[in-house]
Amino acid sequence: MKHVYASIDLGSDTIKLAVCELYLGHLNLLAAVSMTSQGIKRGLIVDPELAKNSIMNAVDEVQDMLGVKIEKVIATVPSHNADYKIVKATVQPEGDLITNKDMMRAYKAGIKQGLLPNEEFVTVVPIDFRINEKTIMKDPKGFPAKTLLGRAMMVTTPKKNVYSVASVIESLGIELSDISVGSESDISIFRNDNIDKSIGVVVNLGAEITSVSLYSKSIPVRTKIIGAGGKDIDEEIAYTYHISLKEARRVKETFALAHTRNAGVNDVYETLDAQGKRIMISQKDVSQIVLDRLNGILELVKKEIDDLTSKPIQYIIVTGGMSNMLDIEYCLRDNFGSLASKGKVKLIGVRNNKYSTVIGNIIYFLNTLKLKGLDYSMLSEDEMDRVSSPAKDIPDSVNGTMLGKLFGYFFGE
C-alpha cells in the first residue's frame, strides 16, 4: 500500500503545503504549493481569520491538483521561546523482549517528569536507550531486558504557539495528525552520516525572521530567532530607488544577486518609480544593497551562534527562501569560510529551499512512525486510486476541540 502524508508550514510571507507519497521506501512529491499568507507576522498568527483564508487557499489549490480532499496534516509551530531539555526515565519491559511500546513508555514517563505547567509539549527527539543499566544503543527493539532507560530531547514551547496553530487548522475541519518545530524539520531533510556525528548549525533565512538552530549529532539543542529577513532587503531597495515594495521584491528575486562578484555594471533593470518616472537600476548597485543587508543579518547570526555554544562547530547549513538567491554561496564564504554551505532540497519537484521545513516535517513524521512501529497513511487506498473527485464541503462548525489532544499527537493517543 502506498502511504500519503500532507504537511503545512505557516510562514509570514507564504504558506507552504506539500503532499508526498512513500512507496517502496522512496518519498515522491504529489503536490506542493506556496501561497501568499496573511494574518501571520514574524512567524506568529496575529489574525486567525486572515490566516484561515490563506490556509484554505493553499488547501483548495492542492485539492484541485490531486482530486481528493485534504483532511489530515502535520504542521510546524512557531519556535519562539522554544525550550529543549533532556528527559529520561526507566521502565520494565512488559515481556521478555523490548518492544516499540516499551520504548515509547520510557519516553512518555520521562516527559511527564520533565514537563512544567506553563509549557506545551511539542515533540521528543530520541537520543539513546540503556539496557539493564549497562548496554547503550539507539534501537533496542527485540533485545531481552529487565530494565530499559530511555533518553530523549523534549521540545516545548509556550502554550500559545501550539494552540494558535492547532485551533486555526482544526477549525477548518482538518485534523492535525502531528506537530513539530522548524528546527527538527530542517535538520530532518539535510541530515546525513557526517551530521549525525557532528555539532553544527542550521540557519533558516525567512521573510521576516531568521532562525538559528544548534544541533549535536542531529539532535536540536537550542534555537534563536532573529527579527530580520528578506523583507528588510525589499524595504531597503524600495527606499533607495523610490519604488513599491512589490517591485522591489521583483527586482531582488529576478535581477539582483546576493554578491557583487558576478554582478554586471552595465546590466540594468528598467522600471518606474513612485512618481511614474522611468529609472534604470544597475545590477552592481542593487546587488551591493542586497549584500550589505545580508552581511548585516549574517553578522547577527554569528553573534547568536557564539551565544548558543562555546564549542567548535563542524558545519553551518543555510536554508529558507532567501538562500535561493544567486551567488549567496560567496556571501556565506565571506562570513563563515568553508564552514557554511547552502542547503539543497533534493526531492524532485521542490528543489527550492523555501520548502525545506514543510518537506522536512514529513521526513520527521516518518521517523516518529518508525519509532512507534506504526503503519499510517493520511489517505485510504480508494482515495489514492481516485484520479479526481469533488471535495466535500467543509462544515461551518466543527464538533470537538483540540484541547487535550496535544500531548497525544506524538504518542498516537
C-alpha positions in Angstrom: 0.0 0.0 0.0 1.1 3.5 -0.8 1.3 5.9 2.1 0.5 9.6 1.7 1.3 12.5 4.0 0.4 16.2 3.9 2.4 18.9 5.7 1.9 22.6 6.1 4.3 25.4 7.1 2.7 28.7 8.1 5.2 31.4 7.1 4.9 35.2 7.4 5.3 35.6 3.7 3.9 32.4 2.3 2.1 29.2 3.4 3.7 26.1 2.0 1.6 22.9 1.7 3.1 19.7 0.4 1.7 16.2 -0.2 4.1 13.3 -0.5 3.8 9.6 -1.2 6.0 7.0 0.4 6.2 4.0 -1.9 8.8 1.2 -1.8 11.0 3.2 0.5 11.1 6.3 -1.7 9.5 9.6 -1.0 7.8 11.1 -4.0 6.1 14.5 -4.4 2.4 14.5 -5.3 1.7 18.2 -5.0 3.2 21.4 -3.5 2.1 25.0 -3.4 3.4 28.2 -1.9 0.6 30.8 -1.4 0.7 34.3 -0.1 -0.1 34.4 3.6 -2.0 36.9 5.6 -2.6 37.2 9.3 0.9 35.9 10.2 3.7 38.3 11.4 7.2 37.3 12.3 6.1 33.6 12.3 3.2 34.1 14.7 -0.5 34.1 13.9 -1.9 37.6 14.7 -5.2 37.5 12.8 -6.8 34.0 12.9 -9.4 34.8 10.3 -7.0 36.0 7.7 -4.7 33.1 8.4 -7.6 30.7 7.9 -8.3 32.2 4.5 -4.7 31.8 3.5 -4.6 28.2 4.6 -7.8 27.4 2.7 -6.3 29.0 -0.4 -3.4 26.6 -0.2 -5.6 23.6 0.6 -8.0 24.3 -2.2 -5.2 24.6 -4.7 -3.8 21.2 -3.6 -7.2 19.6 -3.6 -7.8 20.7 -7.2 -4.4 19.3 -8.2 -5.0 15.9 -6.5 -8.7 15.5 -6.8 -9.0 14.4 -3.2 -9.9 16.3 0.0 -7.1 17.2 2.5 -8.5 16.0 5.8 -5.3 15.5 7.8 -2.0 17.4 8.0 1.2 17.6 10.1 2.2 21.2 10.9 5.1 23.2 12.3 4.5 25.5 15.2 6.5 28.7 16.0 9.9 28.2 17.6 9.7 31.4 19.5 10.9 30.8 23.1 11.1 27.0 22.5 12.8 25.1 25.2 14.9 22.0 24.8 15.7 19.7 27.7 17.0 16.1 28.1 14.4 13.8 29.8 15.0 10.2 30.9 13.1 7.5 32.7 13.4 3.8 33.4 10.6 1.2 32.8 10.4 -2.5 33.0 9.5 -4.2 29.6 6.1 -5.9 29.6 7.5 -9.1 28.0 10.8 -10.9 27.7 11.9 -8.8 24.7 11.8 -5.0 24.3 9.1 -3.7 22.0 8.2 -0.3 20.4 5.6 0.1 23.1 8.2 -0.3 25.9 10.4 2.3 24.2 7.5 4.8 24.0 6.6 4.1 27.6 10.1 5.1 28.7 9.9 8.4 26.7 6.4 9.1 28.0 7.5 8.6 31.6 10.4 11.0 31.1 8.3 13.6 29.5 5.7 13.6 32.3 8.5 14.1 34.8 10.1 17.0 32.9 7.1 18.9 31.6 6.3 22.2 33.5 2.8 23.6 33.9 3.4 26.6 31.7 5.0 24.5 28.8 3.3 22.8 25.9 4.8 19.6 24.7 5.6 19.6 21.0 7.8 16.6 20.3 10.6 14.4 21.6 13.7 13.5 19.7 15.3 10.1 20.7 18.9 10.1 21.9 19.5 6.5 23.1 18.5 3.7 25.4 20.3 1.8 28.2 19.5 -1.9 28.7 19.8 -3.3 32.2 21.8 -0.2 33.3 24.7 -1.4 31.0 24.4 -1.6 27.2 23.6 1.6 25.3 22.0 1.5 21.9 19.8 3.6 19.6 17.3 0.9 18.8 16.9 -1.9 21.5 13.8 -3.4 20.0 13.9 -7.2 20.2 16.6 -7.4 22.8 16.0 -9.1 26.2 15.9 -6.8 29.2 14.7 -6.4 32.8 15.0 -2.6 32.7 15.0 0.0 29.9 16.2 3.6 30.4 15.2 6.0 27.6 16.9 9.4 27.0 15.4 12.0 24.7 15.4 15.7 23.9 12.0 17.1 24.8 10.9 20.2 22.8 8.3 22.5 24.4 7.0 26.0 23.6 4.7 28.5 25.2 1.1 27.2 25.0 0.0 30.0 22.6 2.5 28.8 20.0 0.7 25.4 19.7 -2.9 26.4 20.4 -2.8 29.3 17.8 -1.8 26.9 15.0 -3.9 23.9 16.2 -7.1 26.0 16.6 -6.9 27.6 13.2 -6.2 24.4 11.3 -8.8 22.3 13.2 -11.5 25.0 12.9 -11.3 24.3 9.1 -12.3 20.7 9.6 -8.7 19.5 9.1 -7.3 17.0 11.6 -3.9 17.8 13.0 -2.0 14.4 12.9 1.2 15.7 14.4 3.2 18.9 15.2 6.9 19.8 15.2 9.2 22.8 15.3 11.2 24.1 12.4 14.5 23.1 13.9 13.5 19.4 13.8 12.0 19.7 10.3 15.0 21.4 8.8 17.6 19.0 10.2 15.5 16.1 9.1 15.8 17.0 5.4 19.6 17.7 5.5 21.0 15.1 7.9 23.5 12.5 6.8 26.1 10.3 8.5 28.5 13.2 9.0 25.9 15.4 10.5 24.8 12.6 12.8 28.4 12.7 14.3 28.9 16.4 14.5 27.9 19.7 16.2 26.5 22.2 13.8 24.0 24.9 13.0 21.1 25.3 10.5 20.2 28.9 9.6 16.8 29.4 8.0 16.6 32.8 6.2 12.9 33.6 6.1 11.0 36.7 5.0 10.6 38.4 8.4 12.6 36.2 10.8 15.8 34.2 10.7 16.1 31.1 12.9 19.5 29.8 14.1 19.3 26.3 15.5 22.2 24.4 17.2 22.4 20.6 16.9 24.5 17.9 18.5 24.5 14.7 16.4 21.4 15.8 14.6 19.5 16.4 17.9 18.3 20.0 18.3 19.7 21.7 21.4 18.7 25.4 21.2 17.1 27.8 18.7 17.4 31.6 18.5 15.1 33.8 16.5 16.4 37.0 14.8 13.8 39.6 13.7 15.3 40.2 10.3 14.8 38.6 6.9 14.2 39.0 3.2 11.6 41.8 3.6 14.3 44.0 5.1 16.1 43.8 1.8 12.9 44.6 -0.1 12.4 47.7 2.1 16.0 48.9 1.5 15.6 48.5 -2.3 12.2 50.3 -2.3 13.6 53.1 -0.2 16.8 53.6 -2.3 15.0 53.6 -5.7 11.6 55.1 -4.6 9.7 52.1 -5.9 6.9 50.0 -4.4 7.7 47.0 -2.1 6.2 44.7 -4.7 8.5 46.0 -7.4 11.5 45.9 -5.0 10.8 42.3 -4.3 10.7 41.6 -8.1 14.0 43.3 -8.5 15.5 41.3 -5.7 14.2 37.9 -6.9 14.7 38.3 -10.7 17.6 40.7 -11.2 19.8 41.2 -8.1 22.5 38.9 -6.9 23.4 38.1 -3.4 27.0 39.1 -4.0 28.7 41.7 -6.2 31.3 39.3 -7.5 29.4 38.4 -10.7 27.1 41.5 -10.9 27.3 43.4 -14.1 28.0 47.1 -14.1 26.2 47.5 -17.5 23.3 45.2 -16.7 20.3 47.3 -15.9 16.7 46.8 -14.8 14.2 49.4 -16.1 11.1 50.3 -14.1 9.0 53.2 -12.9 9.5 55.0 -9.6 6.7 56.2 -7.3 6.3 59.4 -9.4 6.0 57.4 -12.6 9.5 58.4 -13.8 11.4 55.7 -15.7 14.6 54.7 -13.9 17.5 52.4 -14.6 18.7 50.1 -11.7 22.3 48.8 -12.1 22.8 45.2 -11.2 26.0 46.0 -9.5 24.4 48.7 -7.3 21.3 46.8 -6.3 23.4 43.7 -5.6 25.6 45.8 -3.2 22.4 46.7 -1.3 21.4 43.1 -1.1 25.0 42.1 0.0 25.1 44.8 2.7 21.8 43.7 4.2 22.7 40.0 4.0 26.0 40.7 5.7 24.1 42.5 8.5 21.8 39.6 9.0 24.7 37.1 9.0 26.6 39.2 11.5 23.6 38.8 13.8 23.7 35.0 13.1 27.4 34.9 14.1 26.5 36.5 17.5 23.7 34.1 18.1 26.0 31.1 17.3 28.5 32.4 19.8 25.7 32.7 22.3 24.4 29.2 21.6 27.7 27.4 22.1 31.3 27.9 23.0 32.3 24.6 21.4 33.7 24.4 17.8 31.1 23.6 15.2 31.7 21.4 12.2 29.0 22.8 9.8 26.6 25.6 9.1 23.7 24.9 6.7 21.8 27.8 5.3 18.3 27.3 4.0 14.9 29.1 3.7 13.6 31.2 0.9 16.4 33.8 1.0 19.0 31.2 0.4 17.7 30.7 -3.1 19.3 33.9 -4.3 22.0 33.6 -6.9 25.6 33.8 -5.6 24.6 33.6 -2.0 27.5 31.0 -1.6 30.0 33.8 -2.0 28.3 35.8 0.8 28.4 32.7 3.1 32.0 32.1 2.3 32.9 35.7 3.2 31.2 35.4 6.5 31.8 31.8 7.6 34.6 30.5 5.4 34.3 26.8 4.3 32.2 26.0 7.3 29.0 27.2 5.7 27.1 25.8 2.7 23.8 26.4 1.1 21.3 23.6 1.8 19.8 21.6 -1.1 16.3 20.2 -1.0 16.8 17.2 -3.3 13.2 16.0 -3.6 12.2 16.1 -7.3 9.6 18.8 -7.9 10.6 21.0 -4.9 14.2 21.8 -5.4 13.7 25.1 -3.6 14.9 25.8 -0.1 11.7 27.6 0.9 10.2 24.0 1.1 12.9 22.6 3.4 10.7 22.9 6.5 7.5 21.6 5.0 9.2 18.6 3.4 11.5 18.0 6.4 8.4 17.8 8.6 7.2 14.8 6.6 10.6 13.1 7.0 10.5 13.8 10.7 7.0 12.3 10.9 8.1 9.2 9.1 10.9 8.8 11.6 8.4 9.0 14.5 6.2 6.4 12.9 9.1 4.1 12.6 10.0 4.7 16.3 6.4 3.8 17.3 6.2 0.8 14.9 3.2 2.2 13.2 1.9 1.9 9.7 -0.1 5.0 8.8 -1.4 6.9 5.8 -3.4 10.1 5.6 -5.3 8.8 2.5 -7.1 5.5 2.0 -6.4 3.2 -0.9 -9.6 4.2 -2.5 -8.7 7.9 -2.3 -5.3 7.1 -3.8 -7.0 5.3 -6.7 -9.2 8.2 -7.5 -7.8 10.5 -10.1 -10.4 13.2 -9.5 -13.5 13.6 -7.3 -15.4 16.5 -5.9 -14.3 17.5 -2.4 -16.9 17.6 0.3 -18.0 20.9 1.7 -16.0 21.9 4.8 -18.5 22.3 7.6 -19.2 25.7 9.1 -18.7 24.4 12.6 -16.6 21.5 13.7 -17.6 19.3 16.6 -14.9 18.7 19.2 -11.9 20.6 20.3 -8.1 20.2 20.1 -7.8 20.7 23.8 -6.3 17.7 25.4 -5.0 16.3 22.1 -1.6 18.0 22.0 0.2 15.5 24.2 -1.3 12.7 22.3 0.0 13.8 18.9 3.4 12.2 19.4 2.2 9.1 21.2 -0.8 8.5 18.9 -3.4 8.6 21.7 
